[in-house]
Amino acid sequence: MVPWRHGATVPWCHDATVPVCHGAMAPRRLGAMAPWCHGAFVPWCHGATVRRCLGAMTPRCVCATVTRYHGATVPVCHGTMAPRRLGAMAPWCHGALVPRCLGATVPWCLGDLVP
């Protein structure tokens, strides 16, 4: 089961493909499924199927409001390589807090605080 609002295989953004993996600050075990995903794809935004990599630098979607792992509703915007924080923290994976960024690519986490 997927701890996300819409269930199994669902849309993401921009038709890019980023493998889901369990990583630290660098991609590892590309293609492996992350624990928070529980073996399926995650609902996100805008109609493309993309898998995230925990610990990878992955761009966000075009602005949309989505429900995350802990049920928090946060804005997700199209990313560039220059982080600009929205100034709010939101629950992400396994109790971690990850700043939502506007126009940024940020490393995902698994139980860590990622700036």
DSSP file (Angstrom, degrees, kcal/mol; ACC not computed):
  #  RESIDUE AA STRUCTURE BP1 BP2  ACC     N-H-->O    O-->H-N    N-H-->O    O-->H-N    TCO  KAPPA ALPHA  PHI   PSI    X-CA   Y-CA   Z-CA
    1    1 A M              0   0    0      0, 0.0    39,-0.1     0, 0.0     6,-0.0   0.000 360.0 360.0 360.0 151.0    0.0    0.0    0.0
    2    2 A V        -     0   0    0      2,-0.1     2,-2.0    37,-0.1     5,-0.2  -0.900 360.0-141.1-107.9 124.6    1.1    3.5   -0.7
    3    3 A P  S    S+     0   0    0      0, 0.0     2,-0.3     0, 0.0    68,-0.2  -0.180  72.3  98.8 -77.8  49.0    0.9    6.1    2.1
    4    4 A W  S    S-     0   0    0     -2,-2.0     3,-0.4    33,-0.1    -2,-0.1  -0.856  85.6-104.1-132.4 166.6   -0.2    8.8   -0.3
    5    5 A R  S    S+     0   0    0     62,-0.5    63,-0.1    -2,-0.3    -1,-0.1   0.859 110.3  35.0 -62.7 -40.9   -3.6   10.2   -1.3
    6    6 A H  S    S-     0   0    0      1,-0.3     2,-0.3     2,-0.1    -1,-0.2   0.507  95.3-136.1-102.6  -3.0   -4.2    8.5   -4.6
    7    7 A G        -     0   0    0     -3,-0.4    -1,-0.3    -5,-0.2     3,-0.1  -0.684  51.9  -0.1  96.2-142.4   -2.7    5.1   -4.3
    8    8 A A  S    S+     0   0    0     -2,-0.3     2,-0.5     1,-0.2    -2,-0.1   0.821 112.7   9.1 -69.1-120.2   -0.5    3.1   -6.8
    9    9 A T  S    S+     0   0    0     31,-0.1    -1,-0.2    34,-0.0    33,-0.1  -0.492  81.4 150.8 -71.6 117.7    0.7    4.2  -10.2
   10   10 A V        -     0   0    0     -2,-0.5    40,-0.3    -3,-0.1    32,-0.1  -0.869  43.7 -69.9-143.7 171.4   -0.2    7.8  -10.6
   11   11 A P        +     0   0    0      0, 0.0    33,-1.5     0, 0.0    38,-0.2  -0.126  40.5 166.4 -67.7 160.6    0.9   11.1  -12.3
   12   12 A W        -     0   0    0     36,-3.0     2,-0.3    32,-0.3    33,-0.2   0.101  41.0 -65.3-136.8-110.3    4.0   13.1  -11.5
   13   13 A C  S >  S-     0   0    0      3,-0.2     3,-1.3    34,-0.1    33,-0.1  -0.974  85.9  -5.3-159.1 145.4    5.5   15.9  -13.7
   14   14 A H  T 3  S-     0   0    0     32,-0.3     3,-0.1    -2,-0.3    33,-0.1   0.487  93.7 -91.4  60.3  11.5    7.1   16.7  -17.0
   15   15 A D  T 3  S+     0   0    0      1,-0.2    -1,-0.3    31,-0.2     2,-0.2   0.702  85.3 136.8  58.7  19.2    7.5   13.2  -18.4
   16   16 A A    <   -     0   0    0     -3,-1.3     2,-0.5    32,-0.0    -3,-0.2  -0.523  48.6-136.3 -86.1 164.6   10.9   12.9  -16.8
   17   17 A T        +     0   0    0     -2,-0.2    33,-0.1    33,-0.2    35,-0.1  -0.955  24.3 173.1-128.9 118.2   11.9    9.7  -15.1
   18   18 A V        -     0   0    0     -2,-0.5    33,-0.1    33,-0.2    40,-0.0  -0.981  31.5-126.5-120.8 119.4   13.7    9.7  -11.8
   19   19 A P        -     0   0    0      0, 0.0     2,-0.4     0, 0.0    13,-0.1  -0.320  19.0-121.1 -67.5 144.1   14.2    6.3  -10.2
   20   20 A V        +     0   0    0     33,-0.2    11,-0.3    11,-0.1    33,-0.3  -0.693  46.7 154.8 -81.6 133.2   13.0    5.7   -6.6
   21   21 A C        -     0   0    0     -2,-0.4    33,-1.6    31,-0.3     2,-0.8  -0.971  49.8-109.5-151.8 167.7   15.8    4.6   -4.3
   22   22 A H        +     0   0    0     -2,-0.3     2,-0.3     6,-0.3    33,-0.1  -0.898  59.2 149.1 -99.6 108.2   17.0    4.6   -0.8
   23   23 A G        -     0   0    0     -2,-0.8    32,-0.1     1,-0.2    33,-0.1  -0.812  43.9-141.8-136.0 174.3   19.8    7.0   -0.7
   24   24 A A  S    S-     0   0    0      2,-0.9    -1,-0.2    -2,-0.3     4,-0.1   0.595  83.4 -35.1 -99.9-104.9   21.7    9.5    1.5
   25   25 A M  S    S+     0   0    0      2,-0.1    30,-0.1    82,-0.1    32,-0.0   0.291 132.9  49.3-104.0   9.4   22.9   12.6   -0.2
   26   26 A A  S    S-     0   0    0     28,-0.1    -2,-0.9    30,-0.1    30,-0.2  -0.990  98.3 -90.9-143.3 148.3   23.7   10.8   -3.4
   27   27 A P        +     0   0    0      0, 0.0     2,-0.3     0, 0.0     3,-0.1  -0.340  49.2 172.5 -61.9 133.8   21.6    8.4   -5.5
   28   28 A R        +     0   0    0     26,-0.3    -6,-0.3     1,-0.2     4,-0.2  -0.983  56.3  12.9-140.0 153.1   22.1    4.7   -4.6
   29   29 A R  S >  S-     0   0    0     -2,-0.3     3,-2.2     1,-0.2    -7,-0.2   0.923  82.1-151.1  48.8  53.4   20.4    1.5   -5.7
   30   30 A L  T 3  S+     0   0    0      1,-0.3    -1,-0.2    -3,-0.1    -9,-0.1  -0.265  75.8  25.5 -57.3 134.5   18.7    3.3   -8.6
   31   31 A G  T 3  S+     0   0    0      1,-0.4    -1,-0.3   -11,-0.3   -10,-0.2   0.231  91.3 122.9  95.8 -13.8   15.4    1.7   -9.5
   32   32 A A    <   -     0   0    0     -3,-2.2     2,-0.4    -4,-0.2    -1,-0.4  -0.474  67.3-110.8 -77.7 153.8   14.9    0.2   -6.1
   33   33 A M        -     0   0    0     -2,-0.1   -11,-0.1    -3,-0.1   -12,-0.1  -0.711  27.6-128.1 -89.8 134.8   11.7    1.1   -4.3
   34   34 A A    >>> -     0   0    0     -2,-0.4     4,-1.3    18,-0.2     3,-1.1  -0.462  18.5-118.5 -79.5 151.4   11.9    3.4   -1.3
   35   35 A P  T 345S+     0   0    0      0, 0.0     3,-0.2     0, 0.0    -1,-0.1   0.857 113.1  54.9 -57.2 -39.1   10.2    2.4    2.0
   36   36 A W  T 345S+     0   0    0      1,-0.2    74,-0.0     2,-0.1    58,-0.0   0.734 108.9  49.8 -69.7 -18.7    7.9    5.4    2.1
   37   37 A C  T X45S-     0   0    0     -3,-1.1     3,-0.6   -35,-0.1    -1,-0.2   0.741  92.8-150.9 -88.7 -25.8    6.7    4.5   -1.4
   38   38 A H  T 3<5 -     0   0    0     -4,-1.3     3,-0.1    -3,-0.2    -2,-0.1   0.878  67.4 -49.0  54.2  44.1    6.0    0.8   -0.4
   39   39 A G  T 3 <S+     0   0    0     -5,-0.7     2,-0.3     1,-0.2    -1,-0.2   0.671 118.3  83.0  80.5  18.0    6.6   -0.5   -3.9
   40   40 A A  S <  S-     0   0    0     -3,-0.6    -1,-0.2    -6,-0.2    -6,-0.1  -0.891  80.1 -87.9-143.4 174.5    4.5    1.8   -6.0
   41   41 A F        -     0   0    0     -2,-0.3    10,-0.1    -3,-0.1     8,-0.0  -0.474  42.3-121.8 -84.4 160.9    4.5    5.2   -7.7
   42   42 A V        -     0   0    0      8,-0.4     8,-0.2   -32,-0.1     2,-0.2  -0.830  16.9-116.2-109.6 138.5    3.5    8.3   -5.8
   43   43 A P        +     0   0    0      0, 0.0   -31,-0.2     0, 0.0   -38,-0.1  -0.484  55.3 135.8 -67.3 136.7    0.7   10.8   -6.7
   44   44 A W        -     0   0    0    -33,-1.5     2,-0.3    -2,-0.2   -32,-0.3   0.169  50.6 -50.8-145.1 -94.0    2.2   14.2   -7.4
   45   45 A C  S >  S+     0   0    0    -33,-0.2     3,-0.6     3,-0.2    17,-0.1  -0.995  85.9  17.6-158.8 152.8    1.3   16.5  -10.3
   46   46 A H  T 3  S-     0   0    0     -2,-0.3   -32,-0.3     1,-0.2   -31,-0.2   0.676  93.8 -79.8  64.9  33.4    0.7   16.9  -14.0
   47   47 A G  T 3  S+     0   0    0      1,-0.1     2,-0.3   -34,-0.1    -1,-0.2   0.480  87.8 113.1  73.4   7.0    0.3   13.7  -15.7
   48   48 A A    <   -     0   0    0     -3,-0.6   -36,-3.0     2,-0.0     2,-0.8  -0.870  63.6-124.1-111.9 153.5    3.7   12.2  -16.2
   49   49 A T        +     0   0    0     -2,-0.3     2,-0.4   -38,-0.2   -40,-0.0  -0.838  43.0 158.1 -99.2 112.3    5.0    9.1  -14.5
   50   50 A V        -     0   0    0     -2,-0.8     2,-0.5   -40,-0.3    -8,-0.4  -0.991  30.1-147.0-134.5 139.9    8.2    9.7  -12.6
   51   51 A R        -     0   0    0     -2,-0.4   -33,-0.2   -33,-0.1     2,-0.2  -0.906  20.3-134.8-107.1 134.7    9.8    8.0   -9.7
   52   52 A R        -     0   0    0     -2,-0.5     2,-0.5   -35,-0.1   -31,-0.3  -0.481   6.1-140.5 -85.3 156.1   11.8    9.9   -7.2
   53   53 A C    >   -     0   0    0    -33,-0.3     3,-2.2    -2,-0.2    55,-0.5  -0.968  17.7-131.1-115.8 118.5   15.1    9.0   -5.8
   54   54 A L  T 3  S+     0   0    0    -33,-1.6   -26,-0.3    -2,-0.5   -28,-0.1  -0.529  98.2  18.0 -66.2 123.0   15.7    9.7   -2.1
   55   55 A G  T 3  S+     0   0    0      1,-0.4    -1,-0.3    -2,-0.4     2,-0.2   0.338 102.1 115.3  97.0  -7.4   19.0   11.5   -1.9
   56   56 A A  S <  S-     0   0    0     -3,-2.2     2,-1.0   -30,-0.2    52,-0.9  -0.594  74.5-113.9 -92.9 158.7   19.0   12.5   -5.6
   57   57 A M  E     +A  107   0A   0     -2,-0.2    -3,-0.1    50,-0.2    48,-0.0  -0.804  49.6 169.9 -90.2 102.9   18.8   16.1   -6.8
   58   58 A T  E     -A  106   0A   0     -2,-1.0    48,-0.7    48,-0.9    46,-0.1  -0.949  31.8-120.3-122.7 136.1   15.4   16.1   -8.6
   59   59 A P  E     -A  105   0A   0      0, 0.0    46,-0.2     0, 0.0    19,-0.1  -0.335  29.0-123.5 -70.2 150.9   13.4   19.0  -10.0
   60   60 A R        -     0   0    0     44,-0.6    19,-0.9    17,-0.2     2,-0.2  -0.127  28.8 -95.9 -82.8-176.0   10.0   19.8   -8.7
   61   61 A C        -     0   0    0     17,-0.2     3,-0.2     1,-0.1    -1,-0.1  -0.466  47.0 -78.3 -95.2 170.3    6.8   20.0  -10.6
   62   62 A V  S    S-     0   0    0     15,-0.3    -1,-0.1     1,-0.2    14,-0.1  -0.479  82.9 -64.2 -62.0 142.8    5.0   23.0  -12.1
   63   63 A C  S    S+     0   0    0     -2,-0.1     2,-0.3    12,-0.1    14,-0.2   0.072  78.5 141.2 -42.9 127.3    3.1   24.6   -9.1
   64   64 A A  E     -B   76   0B   0     12,-1.4    12,-2.5    -3,-0.2     2,-0.6  -0.968  49.4-115.9-157.8 161.1    0.5   22.4   -7.6
   65   65 A T  E     +B   75   0B   0     -2,-0.3     2,-0.3    10,-0.2     8,-0.1  -0.928  41.5 172.7-107.4 122.3   -0.8   21.6   -4.1
   66   66 A V  E     -B   74   0B   0      8,-1.8     8,-1.7    -2,-0.6     2,-0.6  -0.854  34.2-117.8-127.9 160.8   -0.3   18.0   -3.1
   67   67 A T  E     -B   73   0B   0     -2,-0.3   -62,-0.5     6,-0.2     6,-0.2  -0.874  35.9-154.8 -99.6 124.3   -0.7   15.8    0.0
   68   68 A R    >   -     0   0    0      4,-2.6     3,-1.6    -2,-0.6    24,-0.1  -0.044  37.4 -72.9 -88.2-169.1    2.5   14.4    1.2
   69   69 A Y  T 3  S+     0   0    0      1,-0.3    23,-0.1    22,-0.1    24,-0.1   0.876 132.1  40.0 -52.8 -47.2    3.4   11.3    3.2
   70   70 A H  T 3  S-     0   0    0     21,-0.3    -1,-0.3    22,-0.3     3,-0.1   0.313 122.0-101.6 -90.9   9.8    2.2   12.7    6.5
   71   71 A G  S <  S+     0   0    0     -3,-1.6     2,-0.2     1,-0.3    -2,-0.1   0.570  72.6 147.5  85.2   8.0   -0.8   14.3    5.0
   72   72 A A        -     0   0    0     19,-0.2    -4,-2.6    20,-0.1     2,-0.7  -0.572  43.8-136.9 -77.4 140.8    0.6   17.8    4.9
   73   73 A T  E     +B   67   0B   0     -2,-0.2    -6,-0.2    -6,-0.2    -8,-0.0  -0.878  35.8 162.4-101.4 115.7   -0.6   19.9    2.0
   74   74 A V  E     -B   66   0B   0     -8,-1.7    -8,-1.8    -2,-0.7     2,-0.2  -0.948  39.7-105.5-133.8 151.7    2.3   21.9    0.5
   75   75 A P  E     -B   65   0B   0      0, 0.0     2,-0.4     0, 0.0   -10,-0.2  -0.519  29.0-163.6 -75.0 142.1    3.0   23.8   -2.7
   76   76 A V  E     -B   64   0B   0    -12,-2.5   -12,-1.4    -2,-0.2     2,-0.3  -0.992  12.6-172.9-127.9 125.0    5.3   22.1   -5.2
   77   77 A C        -     0   0    0     24,-0.6   -15,-0.3    -2,-0.4    27,-0.3  -0.773  34.7 -81.3-122.5 162.6    6.8   24.2   -8.0
   78   78 A H        -     0   0    0     -2,-0.3    25,-0.4    25,-0.1   -17,-0.2  -0.343  56.2-128.9 -58.8 132.8    8.9   23.8  -11.1
   79   79 A G        +     0   0    0    -19,-0.9     2,-0.2    24,-0.2    26,-0.1  -0.557  28.8 176.5 -95.3 150.0   12.5   23.6  -10.2
   80   80 A T        -     0   0    0     -2,-0.2   -20,-0.1     2,-0.2    25,-0.1  -0.645  49.3 -97.4-123.3-171.2   15.7   25.3  -11.3
   81   81 A M  S    S+     0   0    0     -2,-0.2    23,-0.1    23,-0.2    -2,-0.0   0.420 102.8  82.5 -91.5   3.5   19.1   24.9   -9.9
   82   82 A A  S    S-     0   0    0     21,-0.5    -2,-0.2     2,-0.0    -1,-0.1  -0.883  76.9-140.8-111.5 103.2   18.8   27.9   -7.6
   83   83 A P        +     0   0    0      0, 0.0     2,-0.4     0, 0.0    21,-0.2  -0.354  22.8 176.3 -64.4 133.6   17.0   27.1   -4.3
   84   84 A R        -     0   0    0     18,-0.3    18,-3.5    -2,-0.1    20,-0.1  -0.870  25.3-138.0-136.9 103.8   14.6   29.8   -3.0
   85   85 A R  E     -C  101   0C   0     -2,-0.4    16,-0.2    16,-0.3    15,-0.0  -0.262   8.5-143.2 -68.3 144.0   12.8   28.6    0.1
   86   86 A L  E     -     0   0C   0     14,-2.5    -1,-0.1     2,-0.2    15,-0.1   0.635  45.4-117.1 -77.0 -13.2    9.2   29.2    0.6
   87   87 A G  E    S+     0   0C   0     13,-0.5     2,-0.4     1,-0.3    14,-0.1   0.641  79.5 103.6  87.9  16.0    9.9   29.7    4.2
   88   88 A A  E     -     0   0C   0     12,-0.4    12,-1.7    10,-0.0     2,-0.4  -0.985  58.5-142.5-132.4 143.5    7.9   26.8    5.5
   89   89 A M  E     -C   99   0C   0     -2,-0.4     8,-0.0    10,-0.2     0, 0.0  -0.796  19.5-171.7-100.8 144.7    8.8   23.4    6.7
   90   90 A A  E     -C   98   0C   0      8,-1.0     8,-1.9    -2,-0.4   -16,-0.0  -0.994  31.1-101.9-137.1 144.6    6.6   20.4    5.9
   91   91 A P  E     +C   97   0C   0      0, 0.0   -21,-0.3     0, 0.0     6,-0.2  -0.369  48.2 164.2 -59.2 137.6    6.6   16.7    7.1
   92   92 A W        -     0   0    0      4,-2.5     2,-0.5     1,-0.2   -22,-0.3   0.416  47.2  -5.2-121.9 -99.6    8.2   14.5    4.5
   93   93 A C  S >  S-     0   0    0      1,-0.2     3,-1.8    19,-0.2    18,-1.0  -0.889 119.9 -14.5-113.4 134.9    9.4   11.0    5.0
   94   94 A H  T 3  S-     0   0    0     -2,-0.5    -1,-0.2     1,-0.3     3,-0.1   0.844 128.0 -48.6  51.0  43.1    9.6    9.1    8.2
   95   95 A G  T 3  S+     0   0    0      1,-0.3    -1,-0.3    -3,-0.2     2,-0.1   0.495 102.8 136.7  83.9   3.7    9.1   12.1   10.4
   96   96 A A    <   -     0   0    0     -3,-1.8    -4,-2.5    13,-0.1     2,-0.5  -0.404  49.2-132.1 -82.2 161.2   11.7   14.2    8.7
   97   97 A L  E     -C   91   0C   0     -6,-0.2    17,-1.0    -5,-0.1    -8,-0.0  -0.962  22.5-177.6-114.1 128.3   11.3   17.9    7.8
   98   98 A V  E     -C   90   0C   0     -8,-1.9    -8,-1.0    -2,-0.5     2,-0.1  -0.987  27.5-122.1-126.5 124.5   12.2   19.1    4.4
   99   99 A P  E     -C   89   0C   0      0, 0.0     2,-0.4     0, 0.0   -10,-0.2  -0.391  25.0-125.9 -62.8 134.8   11.9   22.8    3.4
  100  100 A R  E     -     0   0C   0    -12,-1.7   -14,-2.5    -2,-0.1   -13,-0.5  -0.696  30.7-154.3 -79.4 133.0    9.6   23.3    0.4
  101  101 A C  E     -C   85   0C   0     -2,-0.4     2,-0.7   -16,-0.2   -24,-0.6  -0.865  12.6-141.8-114.5 144.8   11.5   25.2   -2.2
  102  102 A L  S    S-     0   0    0    -18,-3.5   -18,-0.3    -2,-0.4     3,-0.1  -0.911  90.6  -5.3-102.9 116.5   10.3   27.5   -4.9
  103  103 A G  S    S+     0   0    0     -2,-0.7   -21,-0.5   -25,-0.4     2,-0.3   0.931 111.3 118.6  68.6  46.3   12.3   27.1   -8.1
  104  104 A A        -     0   0    0     -3,-0.4   -44,-0.6   -27,-0.3     2,-0.5  -0.953  59.6-139.9-140.5 158.4   14.8   24.7   -6.5
  105  105 A T  E     +A   59   0A   0     -2,-0.3   -48,-0.1   -46,-0.2    -3,-0.1  -0.992  32.5 179.3-114.2 127.6   16.1   21.2   -6.7
  106  106 A V  E     -A   58   0A   0    -48,-0.7   -48,-0.9    -2,-0.5     2,-0.2  -0.934  32.7-103.8-128.9 150.7   16.7   19.7   -3.3
  107  107 A P  E     -A   57   0A   0      0, 0.0   -50,-0.2     0, 0.0   -53,-0.1  -0.514  37.6-128.1 -70.8 137.4   17.9   16.3   -2.0
  108  108 A W        -     0   0    0    -52,-0.9     2,-0.3   -55,-0.5   -54,-0.0  -0.266  27.2-142.1 -76.4 172.8   15.1   14.0   -0.8
  109  109 A C        -     0   0    0    -55,-0.1     2,-0.2     5,-0.1   -85,-0.1  -0.845  23.1-156.6-134.0 167.4   15.4   12.5    2.6
  110  110 A L  S    S-     0   0    0     -2,-0.3   -16,-0.1   -56,-0.1     3,-0.1  -0.677  92.5 -29.4-141.9  85.9   14.8    9.4    4.7
  111  111 A G  S    S+     0   0    0    -18,-1.0     2,-0.3     1,-0.3   -17,-0.1   0.717 114.2 107.7  80.7  21.3   14.6   10.4    8.3
  112  112 A D  S    S-     0   0    0    -19,-0.1     2,-0.7   -88,-0.1    -1,-0.3  -0.882  74.5-111.6-127.3 160.7   16.9   13.4    7.9
  113  113 A L        -     0   0    0     -2,-0.3   -15,-0.2   -17,-0.2   -17,-0.0  -0.837  37.2-165.9 -90.6 114.7   16.6   17.2    7.9
  114  114 A V              0   0    0    -17,-1.0    -5,-0.1    -2,-0.7    -8,-0.0  -0.899 360.0 360.0-108.7 121.4   17.4   18.3    4.4
  115  115 A P              0   0    0      0, 0.0    -1,-0.1     0, 0.0   -17,-0.1   0.487 360.0 360.0 -74.0 360.0   18.1   22.0    3.8
